[in-house]
Amino acid sequence: MHMTLPQDVEKAILKILAIHDLQWRTAKIHQKRLGQIRRQLRTLSDNFAESISSEEKYADAYLAYNVPRNFMEAMIIGREVAAFAPHVCNKENINILDIGCGEGAGMLGLYYSLRNSQDFAFTGIDTSALLLKECRKLTNLLFRESNIRITLRKQNVSDGLLPTKQKFDIIILAHSLAEMYPKSIPIRFIHRLFRNVTESGLTIIIEPALKQLSRRLTDLRNNVIADRKLSVQLPCLHNRECPLCNIRKQKEWCHQSIRWQPPDFMEIMNQGLNREIRTLKFSYLVISRKDFSVPHENQHLVISNLLKEKGKQKCFLCTPTGRMELVRLNKNRTECNKTFGRIRKGDMISVRHLVEKRGYWHVAHDTEIRIHHSKHS
Ligand SMILES: C[S@@+](CC[C@H](N)C(=O)[O-])C[C@H]1O[C@@H](n2cnc3c(N)ncnc32)[C@H](O)[C@@H]1O
């Protein structure tokens, strides 16, 4: 079973789009409205490809297509943060700032992954009054409990100087950095943000999985590590050089690809557009002041899917000594190492009793594999 969008989020989006009863059997009735949104979507994507931001102009298309995906990405990362940084997420009062919040996908995704806290305060900042209005509509429909406070501010924060003295447990920038910084991301911007982050808090940056934007994020990661004032916590489980930097010529870059089941309305909308909507592709970084309490020793990030070859299966791991192939011959499949067959890209795994060969790790009969965290469930 793949992940799905929570039903109340789906309903709220459809309500704002004025197609609340859209289903496969009613799609014909909504042809005109669907046609409008599809046309907007085409232009939105063309503009994105040319680095022109137009989500304000095509807010309906953005809400129909980007918001559900960006919501899911923030939710996936929120769950991972909850697993690796329980001290941040199990607080009674959690204070979250969403920079470039748009319609609110980032803060909403975090809320749905961190619901264990008792009280939430969300602040959304954006330069677009129209998108803040849309965000207000969406959060009014979804934040019904009395334990949630929300403040929305129209502000340009590209200098990283925030219009508040508040300290936040989490600052999230979901798909907003590319607009704020079309070229490289200055580390000074991140340092300034941390003036408004609590001592044990963190900053989450999500970007599209495009090669140039993902590599920019890797460059930021390298700068944060070299600078030594802050610490990169996720997705990297070590602070050595990104192994994929060394194999750039092979056209590799660190990004996530996660299968999900889009809601029916997205499948209906996608008719005629035929986009690959069933995979969430994104890059991300989680930065904090200190290391998280849970050590990642002997845990590795899986950076490929399981690849089938003649007589064997393999995947690639990100390790402090570089990219490593983990190989299991089909004839070596045992009860002990059966978890190998469940490994997916983005998982965090540990491997015991492996056999180190020249250039790869070999899964033997008695090798034990544990998946510590999966982004897919
Ligand atoms: C691609 S949208 C992302 C919206 C939302 N975070 C999401 O994940 O769906 C980028 C957002 O950043 C906002 N933005 C761009 N530059 C900004 C700036 N300098 N200060 C605040 N917001 C900015 C835009 O108005 C837009 O809403």
The ligand as an SDF file (V2000), in Angstrom:
LIG
                    3D

 27 29  0  0  0  0  0  0  0  0999 V2000
    6.9930   27.5950   -4.9880 C   0  0  0  0  0  0  0  0  0  0  0  0
    6.1200   28.4700   -3.7830 S   0  0  0  0  0  0  0  0  0  0  0  0
    6.1160   27.3630   -2.4000 C   0  0  0  0  0  0  0  0  0  0  0  0
    4.9140   27.5410   -1.5310 C   0  0  0  0  0  0  0  0  0  0  0  0
    4.7820   26.5450   -0.3980 C   0  0  0  0  0  0  0  0  0  0  0  0
    5.8650   26.6480    0.5360 N   0  0  0  0  0  0  0  0  0  0  0  0
    4.6420   25.1320   -0.8980 C   0  0  0  0  0  0  0  0  0  0  0  0
    5.4620   24.2840   -0.5530 O   0  0  0  0  0  0  0  0  0  0  0  0
    3.6920   24.8430   -1.6270 O   0  0  0  0  0  0  0  0  0  0  0  0
    7.2740   29.7020   -3.2700 C   0  0  0  0  0  0  0  0  0  0  0  0
    6.6700   30.7110   -2.3370 C   0  0  0  0  0  0  0  0  0  0  0  0
    7.6970   31.5650   -1.8300 O   0  0  0  0  0  0  0  0  0  0  0  0
    7.1950   32.8810   -1.7760 C   0  0  0  0  0  0  0  0  0  0  0  0
    8.3450   33.8000   -1.7880 N   0  0  0  0  0  0  0  0  0  0  0  0
    9.2130   34.0210   -2.8170 C   0  0  0  0  0  0  0  0  0  0  0  0
   10.1530   34.9150   -2.4450 N   0  0  0  0  0  0  0  0  0  0  0  0
    9.8820   35.2600   -1.1610 C   0  0  0  0  0  0  0  0  0  0  0  0
   10.5110   36.1390   -0.2230 C   0  0  0  0  0  0  0  0  0  0  0  0
   11.5900   36.8340   -0.5460 N   0  0  0  0  0  0  0  0  0  0  0  0
    9.9790   36.2560    1.0360 N   0  0  0  0  0  0  0  0  0  0  0  0
    8.8620   35.5330    1.3540 C   0  0  0  0  0  0  0  0  0  0  0  0
    8.2470   34.6860    0.5100 N   0  0  0  0  0  0  0  0  0  0  0  0
    8.7380   34.5460   -0.7310 C   0  0  0  0  0  0  0  0  0  0  0  0
    6.2980   32.9910   -2.9940 C   0  0  0  0  0  0  0  0  0  0  0  0
    5.3590   34.0250   -2.9100 O   0  0  0  0  0  0  0  0  0  0  0  0
    5.6430   31.6100   -3.0010 C   0  0  0  0  0  0  0  0  0  0  0  0
    4.4540   31.5820   -2.2650 O   0  0  0  0  0  0  0  0  0  0  0  0
  1  2  1  0
  2  3  1  0
  2 10  1  0
  3  4  1  0
  4  5  1  0
  5  6  1  0
  5  7  1  0
  7  8  2  0
  7  9  1  0
 10 11  1  0
 11 12  1  0
 11 26  1  0
 12 13  1  0
 13 14  1  0
 13 24  1  0
 14 15  1  0
 14 23  1  0
 15 16  2  0
 16 17  1  0
 17 18  1  0
 17 23  2  0
 18 19  1  0
 18 20  2  0
 20 21  1  0
 21 22  2  0
 22 23  1  0
 24 25  1  0
 24 26  1  0
 26 27  1  0
M  CHG  2   2   1   9  -1
M  END
$$$$
